């Protein structure tokens, strides 16, 4: 009886902990948005790494690198194109199984970054073997 009680307590404590062990940072990985600009198709890809750095690519050509950090659903992002000491701030809205996201600008004076992300939906790219 005592064994069953201990096991029940263990399961009651452990199950909720393991049920919510998704990545602390759902932004990690490669994200892609495709669209048109001036009638021409384009592809925007961002790679967010666990070390707090990111790279951005337009049509497979790198155009920006910077740093970021997350606080709950808020993204703080900076890069040299708009002053690497200034953080743009965005609310992140994840969908489905965290396989797509939408950026919502909170505050960002960087016009290019804001135009490339605000209100845009990005899909997570799945790499082979996952």
C-alpha positions as CSV (number, residue, x, y, z in Angstrom):
1,X,0.0,0.0,0.0
2,X,2.8,2.4,0.9
3,X,4.6,1.5,-2.3
4,X,1.5,2.3,-4.3
5,X,1.0,5.6,-2.6
6,X,4.7,6.6,-3.2
7,X,4.3,5.6,-6.9
8,X,1.1,7.6,-7.2
9,X,2.7,10.7,-5.8
10,X,5.7,10.2,-8.0
11,X,3.6,9.9,-11.1
12,X,1.4,12.8,-10.1
13,X,4.4,15.0,-9.7
14,X,6.4,13.7,-12.7
15,X,3.6,13.6,-15.3
16,X,2.9,17.3,-15.4
17,X,6.6,18.1,-15.5
18,X,7.2,15.8,-18.5
19,X,4.0,16.8,-20.2
20,X,5.2,20.3,-20.7
21,X,8.9,19.7,-21.6
22,X,8.6,21.4,-25.0
23,X,11.6,23.6,-26.0
24,X,11.9,26.6,-23.8
25,X,12.4,28.6,-27.0
26,X,9.9,27.6,-29.7
27,X,11.6,30.1,-32.1
28,X,14.7,27.9,-32.5
29,X,15.3,26.6,-36.0
30,X,14.7,27.8,-39.6
31,X,11.6,29.8,-40.5
32,X,10.4,30.8,-44.0
33,X,8.0,33.3,-45.5
34,X,7.3,33.4,-49.3
35,X,5.5,36.3,-51.0
36,X,5.7,38.8,-53.8
37,X,7.4,42.2,-53.8
38,X,6.8,44.5,-56.8
39,X,5.3,41.6,-58.7
40,X,8.4,39.4,-58.1
41,X,8.4,36.3,-55.9
42,X,10.7,36.3,-53.0
43,X,11.7,34.0,-50.1
44,X,12.6,35.2,-46.7
45,X,14.3,32.8,-44.3
46,X,15.5,33.3,-40.8
47,X,17.6,30.9,-38.7
48,X,17.3,31.4,-34.9
49,X,20.0,29.6,-32.8
50,X,20.1,28.6,-29.2
51,X,23.1,30.9,-28.6
52,X,20.9,34.0,-29.2
53,X,22.1,34.7,-32.7
54,X,20.1,34.8,-36.0
55,X,20.7,35.2,-39.7
56,X,18.3,36.4,-42.3
57,X,18.3,35.4,-46.0
58,X,16.4,36.8,-49.0
59,X,16.3,34.3,-51.9
60,X,19.1,32.3,-50.3
61,X,21.4,35.3,-49.9
62,X,22.3,36.4,-46.4
63,X,21.4,40.0,-45.8
64,X,21.4,40.3,-42.0
65,X,22.9,38.8,-38.8
66,X,22.1,39.8,-35.3
67,X,21.1,38.8,-31.8
68,X,17.8,38.1,-30.1
69,X,16.2,36.9,-26.9
70,X,12.8,35.8,-25.9
71,X,10.8,36.6,-22.8
72,X,7.6,34.5,-22.8
73,X,5.9,35.5,-26.1
74,X,7.9,38.6,-26.7
75,X,10.9,38.8,-29.0
76,X,13.7,41.3,-28.6
77,X,15.8,41.5,-31.8
78,X,18.8,43.7,-32.9
79,X,21.2,43.8,-35.9
80,X,23.8,46.1,-37.3
81,X,21.6,47.3,-40.2
82,X,19.4,49.2,-37.8
83,X,21.8,49.8,-34.8
84,X,22.9,46.7,-33.0
85,X,22.4,48.5,-29.7
86,X,18.7,48.9,-30.3
87,X,16.1,46.2,-29.8
88,X,13.0,45.9,-31.9
89,X,10.2,44.3,-29.9
90,X,7.6,41.9,-31.3
91,X,4.9,39.7,-29.9
92,X,5.1,36.2,-31.2
93,X,2.0,34.3,-32.1
94,X,2.6,30.6,-32.6
95,X,0.1,28.3,-34.4
96,X,-0.6,24.6,-34.6
97,X,2.1,22.4,-33.3
98,X,4.4,25.5,-33.1
99,X,5.1,25.0,-36.8
100,X,4.1,28.5,-37.9
101,X,4.3,31.9,-36.3
102,X,3.2,35.5,-36.9
103,X,5.2,38.5,-35.9
104,X,3.3,41.5,-34.4
105,X,5.4,44.7,-33.9
106,X,5.2,46.2,-30.5
107,X,7.9,48.8,-31.1
108,X,10.6,48.9,-33.8
109,X,12.0,52.0,-35.5
110,X,13.9,49.8,-38.0
111,X,11.6,50.2,-41.1
112,X,13.1,47.3,-43.1
113,X,12.9,44.8,-40.3
114,X,9.3,45.9,-39.4
115,X,8.2,45.7,-43.1
116,X,9.8,42.2,-43.5
117,X,8.2,40.8,-40.4
118,X,5.1,42.6,-39.0
119,X,2.0,40.7,-39.7
120,X,3.8,38.1,-41.8
121,X,3.3,34.3,-41.2
122,X,6.4,32.2,-41.2
123,X,6.4,28.4,-41.5
124,X,9.0,26.3,-39.7
125,X,11.2,24.3,-42.0
126,X,11.7,20.7,-41.0
127,X,15.1,19.3,-41.6
128,X,15.7,15.8,-42.8
129,X,15.8,13.2,-40.0
130,X,13.3,15.0,-37.7
